[in-house]
Amino acid sequence: MDQRTPIADACANLGGATALARAVMVSPPMVTQWLRGMRRVPAERCPQIERATTGAVTCEALRPDVAWTRVPDPDWPHAAGRPLIDVARPLVAAQEAV
């Protein structure tokens, strides 16, 4: 059973793991570790991947565990804007649980 992942989609979009590595300035073995699930894609790399894939692979798809928010940016390939990590959202959720 071949299960597609967002990082595999990013590699396919750019023409392979080496092309993705070059686009986000990491080593090809690092991308291989992401593909094999040995390491998660670092949150700080997600916007680079989203931009490299012209929005085809989003930060939210790559790291659904991160609280992303979008700010308007007409130069960003995603219609909702540039992704940012919302550091306040987890704190708000934790306070609401109390």
N, C-alpha and C positions, 0 to 999 in steps of 0.2 A: 504494500500500500504506500503510494507516493503522496505524501501530504505537502502541499505547497505552503510555504511560509512567506511572510512579507520580505524577509531578507533574500530568499530565493527569487522572489519576484523582482527585487531590486537588481540582483545579479543578471537575471534574464533581460530586464529592461535595458541594461547598460552593455550587455554582451559578454557577461561572465564575471567571475569573482575577481580576476585581475583588473578588469576595467573598473569595477566598483572600488577596489582598493586604491587604485590610482586616483579616482574621482574624489575620494574622501581622505586621501593621504594617510593610509595605513598600509601595513604589509599584507600581501595576499594570504599568508598563513593566518592572520588575524581574521580576515573575512571567512576563511575556511572554518575557523573555530565558531564564528557566529552561525554559519550554515549548519554545522553539526550539532549545535546546541551546547557546545562546551563552555561558551561564554555568551552572555547577553550583549546585544548591541548597546554600547554606552549611550545614555540619554543625550549627551552632548554631541554625539555623531548623528543622531536622528535627523535634525534639520539639514545637515549636509547631504544625507541620503535622499531626503525629500526633494531638495533642490536639484540634486544630480539626476533624479528620475523625473524631473519637471512635474512633480506633484503626483505621479502615478503610485508611489509608495509613501504613505503619510507617516508622520511621527506617531500618531495614535495607533496605527496598525503595527508599527515596529515595537513600540513599548506601551501597551495599553495599561500597564501598571503605573505609569507616570501621569501626574495631573497636568495635562496640556491645556493651554488657553491660546487663543488666536488674537492677534492685533492686526488691524487693517494695514496692508502693505501692497500697493499696486504692482510692485516689482517682484512679489513672491509668486511662485507658480500655483499655489493653492488659492482657490477663490475666497476662502475665509480669512486669508492673511498669513502672516508669519507666526510660526509656533513658538511659544515660550513655556517654560516650566512654571506652573502656578504654585509657588512654594507656600502660599497661604491656604490653598484649598484643603490640604490634609489637616492643617491645624483647625480649620473651621469644622470639618467633619468630626474631628476628635472632640471638640468642645460640645458639639450638638449631641454626641453620644453620652455625655455626662449628665 
